[in-house]
Amino acid sequence: MALCNGDSKLEISSAEQNGSCEGAVAILDAGAQYGKVIDRRVRELCVRSEILPLETPAFALREQGYRAIIISGGPASVYAEDAPWFDPAIFTIGKPVLGICYGMQMMNKVFGGTVHKKSVREDGVFSISLDNTCSLFRGLQKEELVLLTHGDSVDKVADGFKVVAQSGNIIAGIANEQKKLYGMQFHPEVDLTERGMEMLRTFLFEIAGCTSNFTVQNRQQSCINEIREKVDKSKVLVLLSGGVDSTVCTALLNKALNQDQVIAVHIDNGFMRKRESQSVEEALTKLGIKLKVVNAAHTFYNGTTTLPISEEDRTPRKRISKTLNMTTNPEEKRKIIGDTFVKVANEVIGEMNLKPEEVFLAQGTLRPDLIESASHLASGKAEVIKTHHNDTELIRKLRDEGKVIEPLKDFHKDEVRALGRELGLPEEIVSRHPFPGPGLSIRVICAEEPFICKDFAETNNILKIITDFSASVKKPHALLQRVKSCISDEEEEKLMQITSLHSLNAFLLPIKTVGVQGDCRSYSYVCGVTSKESPHWESLMFLARLIPRMCHNINRVVYVFGSHVKEPPTDITPTFLTTGVLSTLRQADFVAHSILRESGYSGKISQMPVILTPLHFDRDPLQKQPSCRRSVVVRTFITSDFMTGIPAMPGNHIPEEVVLKMVNEIKKIPGISRVMYDLTSKPPGTTEWE
């Protein structure tokens, strides 16, 4: 029986193995972060889809009987010399084509239009105006909320095409109805585009004439079959963090194999939350999982790995990294941790008198992990956003040797939760907030010196104009015109209103965090916002969407609690992964999560990273006090698939008094200067700060 409409337990049937793609949709992968999400959405509508390389020839698509083509977004620029190759004939073989983001720009260029990098970039949710007489948008409102993430924009529209969507002055959609060619600068496949599924449904059924007859089978059984086929009579060592991914992975292994084949190991890497290892052991023992706990904190603190000589060096030459407790670069931290996990796992295998070549390594790796790490398993052209600890070079080597079992590699987080419930796991484990494998190590912003580049002063001037806009418009300034050119008339009016009513100040913080902008990794500034009165959250969220759009070197915006910041910090407290630093963060994390649980709102928030930054506010510059304290960030995050998401707005998604209680209790921890609240959606900020 065919099951449709988004049942998260579903996967493809063996019927597609006959080689024919009659009636299917070809998804051409241009390296998008969301390519697999497009595939998932199409299959949720019971239409078969295949992800293919962007360079797939047009004649192959025609001969194999594909009904329609969707081209994903990607990190490249269509006008760049090294832009990925594709066959332009895909637009002229009579198949309906939907180009998303980069795909739209490709389409526009092929038919004689132009694409340029603009002074404004859009990363986040924006309201766009639609021409709902266009077939693709029929039945929708004239204004819709969508996710935009791009720096390049269509300049001159191609001959034969008309503009069907706009974001302010930026073209957000084009169409040639006669040829059934449609382009969207935004992403209909993600949850943040509120009516994106309706747009995809219209394209598939009304425009392309697809039929919803795709038969699916139970996904759990597919995973079990894959495990049995690969492992046979061998043993499997599974690394268990106690999170939902690794626990579901272990439950699948236990169901697929004999109990004596599965070796479940929890490695305490020294970066766990307060009492985390103890509670993990208790919870998994209740499930009947025989768990071996290894305390490897010392091994991790002093762990190293091999890295390229430099980012520019393309030779096979390598260097030994610093020890983890002296490393500040987030990518290097993640790589050291991932490789140390494998080294400790091999030590466990040795202690049990097993041969490494006879033991498989099992991981709860998910699709977003592979996409963000730019694994070829997820996409041939995606950019690295951050290296996940379960996708380091050493893991990839083991994977190439066929020694890694990853039954969840095609799943997103919400699908894993559904599978966990199906396997009978208790709700407290299934709905548990995710906690990354590297633990608290990637929630400490390590730094030896402040991050201040040559654009620091100019960006601060732009931020001053934005937060004092109502006064700035009265005194013309070259940077004022730059700000005005990046916003629509409606946004300008709203900015005038906000800055007239509220006394705000925005400034750069001298630290870097990881973001995702235009399908690429960014590693850049955080903007702090402070207010003389109580925070007006709706206005702050508006500013958090606007600022990265104007200042491309900012990927995150935070609200700084407390009195108005007169002198923003321009230096930092040197910070490394030392036991004292980790103890401070561990306590802040414990306090914040205890308050969230007690409030009953834990289930409303998908994840809440608590981050320790090397920032000491409120020092008198004349007294030249040294920077010796640190500040905490609370990052509430709401999402279903962890590919995109929004911050929880106090007073809306979570009571403001809960947030204020967290702030007041965290401030009591010795060594804490201030508490901040992350206002950033994903994109432009990632879920974690590193």
Steps between C-alpha positions, in 0.01 A plus 500: 500500500631848415533741791530869419511854635807512717489180709852515643536120515500468125762421239514384141384160389700254296273576203737774390786259448388418144704786351205691352433851633170545317299770674770577760648840585874561445658720768826642363742565786684833479643463852211627711480457876135405440530263199393194699211699648364559146519124442319431825221752428436355153477146642268621777264595216526137378696591188818305430819708481869442432789730597741521206823694432446848355697401188253220405447531119159609373469201266541262799218675688276478193580137416446383858150648500523762775181702521655821641827654616577690821838675528622559854675803646877505542797700628647597159445811285369443147735765362815356666766333286483187714119481502389134481431372150150401392326415173295807393278271292321395822289814449403417140401129508138579577510405868359737765790644702499660846827680576552575871746778599814415296272301268300813420819695428620224264170512313507879473859499367434231236220708348703823484431656840769625737589427862714721724625510857298771678591725791213342692488132588201316645537221756185427693122524484358791299158600372490502120232615257365238256320526169229248583373498142814292427412127488762420764350736759131459423294494820770666712491845663666796332745515794664182633781425750791311344862406573753693291873426517705664223752770414461486119176624344338511157569838342360487144216251452543256211302544178164325511491503882301725731556592865251312720643567848691783664673559833503878519706603198649151451356255246387189689323306225487476119284297263457405135154345518499391136815287545407399859825642637485650850765649727485578873775692680356366826478145638151341483631172645572623855257547790581872526326557163151475643316390182793339323338157487201650318737649240675164453164322479383744230821453300488120520131439437354804324799599285702180452206257507663258747288232666515412870538126456842451659493187714705505817599241757579503869826682560585313817514170313722658231749601773494155661554326166795731422662428841460120468631493145810704585592358842408132455670316793752777590488721809401866508631765740248781536595831662212614722470859618154443650341733244211393280713428189748258655229338717275432200803369311573258788137390524506418126824302540354306794192415295697403189781297664563258783569673831857368521582667166430853631758674721348824637756749629446842659817709491511782755719749314516751786258735321175353629231696681463483877431136604442416131698172484333370814148572370586352157616176663186480717262571209659249263526227765121537550461430127693176541807633316820362651726804506874531546596847631850628423638810675732651240504867607879514529544336157271759338649807676842397367375365167656602168446415135664561163388802299595660166804732519264792429158567346669603175737200483357239261790254537470179709739649760367498856578657836424388853236719665536663840351302788124550531529699823714759316300510174276800417392424139154333507565282193823369653322434832235292323758302301712421807192383691369283214836330449553452875163322523628249241833457682322432832259260327800307361647482852172350625510242218860414597409460869230251400755297299316565176664578166412850366459365145228261627293768679269756337459850646136614526394865526171690520605727211209699350454657158558862628836390652619376160366805314669750734825301486479498115512119491474353149232268649268801521608728213773519242525881508401619849729731698635405843303689767657311791669162530284271711690275739344201322627605157871577546773386260567192715130406499486551122799267461324230707183563298691451174626169640138396564548488879236755607130425560272807478138384472363854556710679237192585288293621797430843642451557874117490497508174305741347754264593784210332315712187447598501869132501602432217256783301662337549840755740652366711791388856423759659735776361274319553168415865570827584677674817382792413270846524654794498257765226513777755571285619792583821682830533310324668207295717734808678629618776265874456541726792411847635572439849360205714389368467144524851357549541124538817293121516448429515876466881529296544180261219595449658844413827326239322285354337811477841668309636199260202507416521872479881491334514159230758585773750597750390232266586209515865607878516442597358160794262498653276232431192714138607547439457126655154522256406776201642313593314180474169687145539629154540351275801564294292744811390692628858509171612649514225763863582585404867543221400736718262709788745538262785588336299778800313643845613609726230353868450443662236276870415481737228388634251751867403442429128456412267212225240462407254227207577271347383173444772242409434138569123540855586612677492834568836662720560802450858603379768741223498758296819540387595850187712557423678826206711615439771759155358575355149527552301179228526235549155351311546174715805414819316596408203278439742211847651549655152522357419155603836353858539627666194332323602179684835497825390667617181329779460756244438777334159531350526849315761710458483880316709756720596797303498827571760767558874495577687179848403378696825478842355413475171305796265563781518245718233659436152638579277796743236364294181500586134442341165587629492857321330789411837659347638182304177441373499861363853457315406180381170650336689788342763270364223276362313804330812638339599167370150419369444853294820473373404154394153621328641811307749283345219295621662176780254426282322242426829319870562431686266260845570645659751738879526474657708778826660385791650693670796326830672594331841544534720808258798492482812720869575548607862527741554207680777690589265784633244252356207691603166348235280338455210742131409500284326237142530374233239430264473201165320511406368154139379487427329168176377340514263202370169370788380283797708631580620147323831567346651810411809701584636847223475760352845553453582871136579570393293200666157483628509859391720795727800549516431875660159428775666297552771764525236773774325299685831461480586871611154616787473248631843608549361853766256373851625590693644205195590287490855362173514303235274345394530135207360299554375143247661261627325184311263273671222300615628255703721547608346833548126553326327793826477693745791516790281380 
